[in-house]
Amino acid sequence: MSSRYLVITSWPDLDGAKAQARDWIEQKLAASVNILPAMDSIYRWRGKLREGREHKIFIKTHESRLDELRRRIRAAHPYETAEILCFEIDSGDQDYFDWIDASTR
């Protein structure tokens, strides 16, 4: 049985997020990308409290494309350390799974 993944990342600007989303889809690294509206993020970086605006990105992909997608996110990301969280999708609609498979083949 093949596996599908939900990959979560964030991007500091909407135009950059959209450009990356289009690239991931065109390269068949993702079946679908959702970009949420800007949100405020508060975090610690290099010992200091930081704040910034970011867009959360949800990417649906197939296990066979996961490593390349992660590599592409790291290579293009403007942050020194990109958020890349990968969750295996363990249940869902089979028709949707089939669409993910076909879209990333």
C-alpha positions in Angstrom: 0.0 0.0 0.0 1.4 3.4 -1.0 1.4 6.2 1.5 0.2 9.8 1.3 1.6 12.7 3.4 0.5 16.1 4.6 3.5 18.4 4.7 3.3 21.6 6.6 5.6 24.6 6.2 5.4 28.3 6.4 6.5 31.2 4.1 7.0 34.8 5.0 5.3 36.3 1.9 2.2 35.4 -0.1 3.9 35.8 -3.5 6.8 33.6 -2.6 4.4 31.0 -1.2 2.3 31.0 -4.4 5.4 30.7 -6.6 6.6 27.7 -4.7 3.2 26.1 -4.7 3.0 26.4 -8.5 6.5 24.9 -8.8 5.7 22.0 -6.5 2.5 21.3 -8.5 4.2 21.6 -11.9 7.0 19.3 -10.9 4.4 16.8 -9.6 5.9 17.0 -6.1 2.4 17.9 -4.7 -1.2 17.1 -5.7 -2.5 20.1 -3.8 -1.2 23.1 -1.9 -3.3 25.3 0.5 -1.9 28.6 1.6 -3.6 30.2 4.6 -3.9 33.9 5.2 -1.1 35.7 7.0 -0.8 34.9 10.7 1.4 36.2 13.5 4.1 33.9 14.6 6.0 34.2 17.9 9.1 32.1 18.4 12.6 31.9 19.9 15.5 32.1 17.4 19.1 32.2 18.5 18.1 32.9 22.1 15.9 35.9 21.3 12.1 36.2 21.2 11.0 37.0 17.7 7.7 37.9 16.0 6.8 37.9 12.3 4.0 37.4 9.8 3.8 34.1 7.9 1.6 32.1 5.7 1.0 28.5 6.7 1.2 26.0 3.8 -0.4 22.6 3.6 0.9 20.3 0.9 -0.6 16.9 0.0 1.8 14.5 -1.6 2.8 10.9 -2.2 5.5 9.1 -0.2 7.5 8.6 -3.4 7.8 12.4 -3.8 8.4 13.3 -0.2 12.2 13.4 -0.2 12.4 15.6 -3.3 9.7 17.9 -2.0 11.6 18.3 1.3 14.8 19.0 -0.6 13.1 21.6 -2.7 11.5 23.4 0.3 14.9 23.6 2.0 16.7 24.9 -1.1 14.1 27.6 -1.9 13.2 28.7 1.6 14.3 32.1 2.7 14.7 31.1 6.3 18.0 29.5 7.6 15.9 26.7 9.1 12.7 25.9 7.3 9.7 24.4 9.0 9.0 21.1 7.4 6.6 18.8 9.2 5.5 15.6 7.5 2.5 13.6 8.7 1.5 10.3 7.1 -2.2 10.3 6.3 -3.5 7.0 7.8 -7.1 7.3 6.8 -9.3 9.1 4.3 -11.3 8.8 1.1 -9.8 6.3 -1.4 -10.9 8.5 -4.3 -8.9 11.4 -2.9 -5.9 9.1 -2.4 -6.2 7.9 -6.0 -6.2 11.5 -7.1 -3.1 12.3 -5.1 -1.4 9.3 -6.6 -2.3 10.2 -10.1 -1.3 13.9 -9.6 2.2 13.1 -8.3 3.1 10.3 -10.8 
